[in-house]
Amino acid sequence: MKAIVATDQTAGTAGMKLVELPEPQAAINDVVVQVHAAGFVNTELEWPSTWADRAFRDRTSSILGHELAGVVTALGYGTTGLSIGQRVFGLADWHRDGTLAEYVAMEARNLAPLPGDVDFTVGASLPISGLTAW
């Protein structure tokens, strides 16, 4: 799959590269989503979670982006509440690979059903702006 990764903490947007990576696999309680639309905030390049996981291990090169809308393509063991083929939108965990990719593996609890009459681009624009407004 194609993905945009951050490769150099000091390079800003010049350190972003389009690369080919293996498709992610769903872990326990995860889903894999085929991304139809995603959001990116350029300040992500300054967030510590872009460069290190929760145990402070290096994450270079990490896939950027956190907001998304798409379709569920796989369910991890124990995942409930969503189904394959379901339209969803949500917010990916800051300490995991993000949404600027063709596919993303993420926790099911970070997703919500996207109604059929809501465009994917609208769905992807809701998570962070909705939280900001709230």
Phi and psi in degrees as a GROMACS rama.xvg file:
@    title "Ramachandran Plot"
@    xaxis  label "Phi"
@    yaxis  label "Psi"
@TYPE xy
-91.1819  143.657  LYS-2
-151.154  153.77  ALA-3
-103.786  121.151  ILE-4
-117.448  153.657  VAL-5
-93.2426  122.132  ALA-6
-109.738  -16.5824  THR-7
-148.43  115.787  ASP-8
-62.3014  -26.3311  GLN-9
-95.8591  -5.89305  THR-10
-91.8848  -6.30594  ALA-11
62.682  -145.403  GLY-12
-66.0055  -20.6757  THR-13
-66.2554  -19.5573  ALA-14
-87.671  4.49202  GLY-15
-87.9472  132.35  MET-16
-131.997  142.428  LYS-17
-88.0694  121.042  LEU-18
-131.792  165.885  VAL-19
-102.757  126.67  GLU-20
-132.832  160.534  LEU-21
-66.7981  150.248  PRO-22
-66.2332  141.261  GLU-23
-71.3036  157.239  PRO-24
-109.216  148.175  GLN-25
-80.8808  123.577  ALA-26
-85.2069  -177.461  ALA-27
-56.3928  131.412  ILE-28
66.4523  12.0999  ASN-29
-98.3476  164.995  ASP-30
-130.268  157.655  VAL-31
-105.699  132.024  VAL-32
-117.824  130.908  VAL-33
-79.1746  117.755  GLN-34
-80.3573  124.517  VAL-35
-102.223  -26.4684  HIS-36
-154.293  145.884  ALA-37
-146.289  156.218  ALA-38
-112.041  155.969  GLY-39
-143.08  135.494  PHE-40
-115.11  122.299  VAL-41
-62.0729  -19.0445  ASN-42
-72.3164  -11.3621  THR-43
-54.288  -30.4636  GLU-44
-65.8745  -16.1451  LEU-45
-101.131  -10.2406  GLU-46
-74.0739  132.691  TRP-47
-56.1064  -33.5781  PRO-48
-67.7562  -17.9064  SER-49
-68.4727  -29.83  THR-50
-108.965  -15.0043  TRP-51
-144.926  146.682  ALA-52
-83.3907  -174.381  ASP-53
-63.8125  -22.5232  ARG-54
-93.8178  10.7856  ALA-55
66.7556  22.3931  PHE-56
-81.7175  144.917  ARG-57
-59.6582  132.891  ASP-58
-111.244  8.61945  ARG-59
-68.9328  128.04  THR-60
-92.1489  125.113  SER-61
-107.027  148.449  SER-62
-77.8971  129.388  ILE-63
-83.2872  173.753  LEU-64
91.7338  147.143  GLY-65
-134.627  -31.0724  HIS-66
-87.3848  145.214  GLU-67
-158.484  163.19  LEU-68
-142.012  141.863  ALA-69
-176.837  -155.837  GLY-70
-127.46  132.642  VAL-71
-67.5626  127.89  VAL-72
-114.149  -17.0284  THR-73
-156.227  149.897  ALA-74
-118.909  135.098  LEU-75
-80.1083  165.703  GLY-76
-55.9209  131.702  TYR-77
82.0554  -0.691155  GLY-78
-72.9379  129.292  THR-79
-129.485  161.797  THR-80
91.8701  -12.6279  GLY-81
-132.494  162.152  LEU-82
-137.53  156.44  SER-83
-61.7094  135.373  ILE-84
90.5923  -6.35014  GLY-85
-77.548  136.94  GLN-86
-77.7011  132.557  ARG-87
-140.404  163.092  VAL-88
-141.655  158.869  PHE-89
173.836  -163.581  GLY-90
-132.936  118.818  LEU-91
-76.2269  150.503  ALA-92
-59.6557  137.312  ASP-93
-63.8196  -29.1763  TRP-94
-95.2885  12.0427  HIS-95
-123.986  169.06  ARG-96
-58.6869  147.003  ASP-97
-97.8594  -156.069  GLY-98
-103.974  -1.56391  THR-99
-83.4794  61.6021  LEU-100
-153.644  165.332  ALA-101
-69.9257  -28.9541  GLU-102
-139.165  149.458  TYR-103
-139.595  139.045  VAL-104
-98.588  129.356  ALA-105
-152.881  163.651  MET-106
-67.5354  135.108  GLU-107
-59.1252  -32.5251  ALA-108
-64.8774  -14.2243  ARG-109
-93.6469  10.7318  ASN-110
-123.008  155.04  LEU-111
-135.356  153.994  ALA-112
-61.3203  138.723  PRO-113
-102.841  115.774  LEU-114
-56.6184  147.896  PRO-115
-60.8791  -24.3719  GLY-116
-91.6847  4.21254  ASP-117
-101.99  124.148  VAL-118
-64.6285  147.414  ASP-119
-57.0153  -39.6688  PHE-120
-66.1209  -35.592  THR-121
-67.3903  -44.9428  VAL-122
-58.823  -41.1905  GLY-123
-70.3995  -21.8653  ALA-124
-86.033  -7.98378  SER-125
-81.35  -39.9771  LEU-126
-56.2234  -59.2621  PRO-127
-73.6543  -41.1458  ILE-128
-66.0454  -35.8362  SER-129
-65.061  -42.2164  GLY-130
-66.244  -36.5345  LEU-131
-63.8873  -43.983  THR-132
-67.7042  -33.6657  ALA-133
